[in-house]
Amino acid sequence: MLVAEAEARARSWGCRSVALHCDVSNLAALRLYKSQGYKSIRVPEDAKWPAPKIAEGVRYEFMMKLVPKS
């Protein structure tokens, strides 16, 4: 329900997509996001997107989903 609410909020703000970082060792979270339509993507090298604030050595997946219009 939290994912759906976040997507609804993004849609109401006019966002076309939602993105998140997920720890690769958190398999339950990865399964949840994938079941909700999120895809793992590679961030372009020249992108000026903020990096997550994580502990050193933690690996993560960058995931994104297009938010359909209502």
Contacts in CASP RR format, 6 or more apart in sequence:
PFRMAT RR
TARGET T0000
AUTHOR 0000-0000-0000
METHOD contacts of the structure
MODEL  1
MLVAEAEARARSWGCRSVALHCDVSNLAALRLYKSQGYKSIRVPEDAKWP
APKIAEGVRYEFMMKLVPKS
3 32 0 8 1.000
3 33 0 8 1.000
3 36 0 8 1.000
6 18 0 8 1.000
7 18 0 8 1.000
7 65 0 8 1.000
7 67 0 8 1.000
10 17 0 8 1.000
10 18 0 8 1.000
10 67 0 8 1.000
11 67 0 8 1.000
11 68 0 8 1.000
11 69 0 8 1.000
11 70 0 8 1.000
15 67 0 8 1.000
16 66 0 8 1.000
16 67 0 8 1.000
17 64 0 8 1.000
17 65 0 8 1.000
17 66 0 8 1.000
17 67 0 8 1.000
18 38 0 8 1.000
18 64 0 8 1.000
18 65 0 8 1.000
18 67 0 8 1.000
19 49 0 8 1.000
19 62 0 8 1.000
19 63 0 8 1.000
19 64 0 8 1.000
19 65 0 8 1.000
20 33 0 8 1.000
20 38 0 8 1.000
20 62 0 8 1.000
20 63 0 8 1.000
20 64 0 8 1.000
21 52 0 8 1.000
21 54 0 8 1.000
21 60 0 8 1.000
21 61 0 8 1.000
21 62 0 8 1.000
21 63 0 8 1.000
22 29 0 8 1.000
22 30 0 8 1.000
22 33 0 8 1.000
22 60 0 8 1.000
22 61 0 8 1.000
22 63 0 8 1.000
23 29 0 8 1.000
23 54 0 8 1.000
23 58 0 8 1.000
23 59 0 8 1.000
23 60 0 8 1.000
24 30 0 8 1.000
24 59 0 8 1.000
24 60 0 8 1.000
24 61 0 8 1.000
25 59 0 8 1.000
30 61 0 8 1.000
33 63 0 8 1.000
36 65 0 8 1.000
37 65 0 8 1.000
38 63 0 8 1.000
38 64 0 8 1.000
38 65 0 8 1.000
39 63 0 8 1.000
39 64 0 8 1.000
39 65 0 8 1.000
40 61 0 8 1.000
40 62 0 8 1.000
40 63 0 8 1.000
41 62 0 8 1.000
41 63 0 8 1.000
41 64 0 8 1.000
42 62 0 8 1.000
43 49 0 8 1.000
43 62 0 8 1.000
52 60 0 8 1.000
54 60 0 8 1.000
END
